[in-house]
């Protein structure tokens, strides 16, 4: 049971991950996901397969796009974000926090 008395620990954890933001989507750059450890990538692929299997009847006619903004202005997609085939490994590593940092 969670500290707030809820028995839905997974739901509460996911809800809490978004915090007080009004985000309705989770968008992750593929280049950064492929920079994660192999076990993480395997687990993520498994979760995405479960998601696809659960929602296999979603309408397919919709098209979703991602836009990049700097402050409030639209900006071009940075190379590091879109170039998942040939990532700049050193740059991606520079984005990583040391374990324990920021917690």
RAUR-V182950 format. One record per residue. SS is DSSP state (helix for helix, strand for strand, loop for the rest). PHI is phi in whole degrees, 0 to 359 (999 if undefined). D_FIRST is the distance of its C-alpha to the first C-alpha in Angstrom with 2 decimals. Layout:
((SS & PHI & D_FIRST) (SS & PHI & D_FIRST))
//
This chain:
((loop & 999 & 0.00) (loop & 289 & 3.80) (loop & 302 & 6.65) (loop & 274 & 8.00) (loop & 91 & 5.90) (loop & 284 & 5.73) (loop & 260 & 4.73) (loop & 257 & 7.47) (helix & 298 & 6.81) (helix & 295 & 10.51) (helix & 302 & 11.82) (helix & 297 & 10.44) (helix & 296 & 11.82) (helix & 293 & 15.04) (helix & 300 & 15.46) (helix & 293 & 15.12) (helix & 299 & 17.59) (helix & 286 & 20.17) (loop & 62 & 19.67) (loop & 269 & 22.04) (loop & 294 & 24.60) (loop & 260 & 26.04) (loop & 299 & 26.19) (loop & 253 & 26.22) (loop & 226 & 26.97) (loop & 240 & 26.12) (loop & 239 & 29.45) (loop & 240 & 29.85) (loop & 295 & 33.34) (helix & 301 & 34.23) (helix & 301 & 36.19) (helix & 285 & 33.17) (helix & 297 & 31.00) (helix & 288 & 33.88) (loop & 274 & 33.99) (loop & 284 & 30.49) (loop & 302 & 30.31) (helix & 302 & 31.16) (helix & 299 & 27.81) (helix & 297 & 26.14) (helix & 298 & 28.85) (helix & 298 & 28.33) (helix & 297 & 24.59) (helix & 295 & 25.38) (helix & 299 & 28.14) (helix & 296 & 25.90) (helix & 296 & 23.37) (helix & 294 & 26.42) (helix & 296 & 27.89) (helix & 298 & 24.80) (helix & 298 & 24.95) (helix & 299 & 28.70) (helix & 294 & 28.41) (helix & 293 & 25.90) (loop & 250 & 28.05) (loop & 289 & 31.45) (loop & 259 & 32.98) (loop & 297 & 32.69) (loop & 300 & 36.11) (loop & 263 & 38.01) (loop & 282 & 40.64) (loop & 281 & 38.59) (loop & 238 & 39.31) (loop & 242 & 36.97) (loop & 232 & 38.32) (loop & 245 & 37.07) (loop & 244 & 39.07) (strand & 258 & 39.14) (strand & 231 & 39.69) (strand & 246 & 40.73) (loop & 58 & 39.81) (loop & 252 & 40.77) (strand & 257 & 43.51) (strand & 298 & 43.38) (strand & 220 & 44.23) (loop & 295 & 45.17) (loop & 293 & 42.54) (loop & 295 & 42.77) (helix & 305 & 44.04) (helix & 298 & 41.13) (helix & 277 & 38.72) (helix & 263 & 40.75) (loop & 266 & 42.46) (loop & 279 & 39.98) (loop & 283 & 42.88) (loop & 225 & 44.44) (loop & 288 & 41.89) (loop & 273 & 42.95) (helix & 301 & 40.74) (helix & 296 & 41.73) (helix & 296 & 40.86) (helix & 298 & 37.44) (helix & 298 & 36.76) (helix & 294 & 37.83) (loop & 279 & 34.93) (loop & 282 & 32.34) (loop & 274 & 30.65) (loop & 292 & 30.72) (loop & 302 & 27.41) (loop & 94 & 25.71) (loop & 286 & 27.87) (loop & 77 & 26.39) (loop & 257 & 22.98))
//
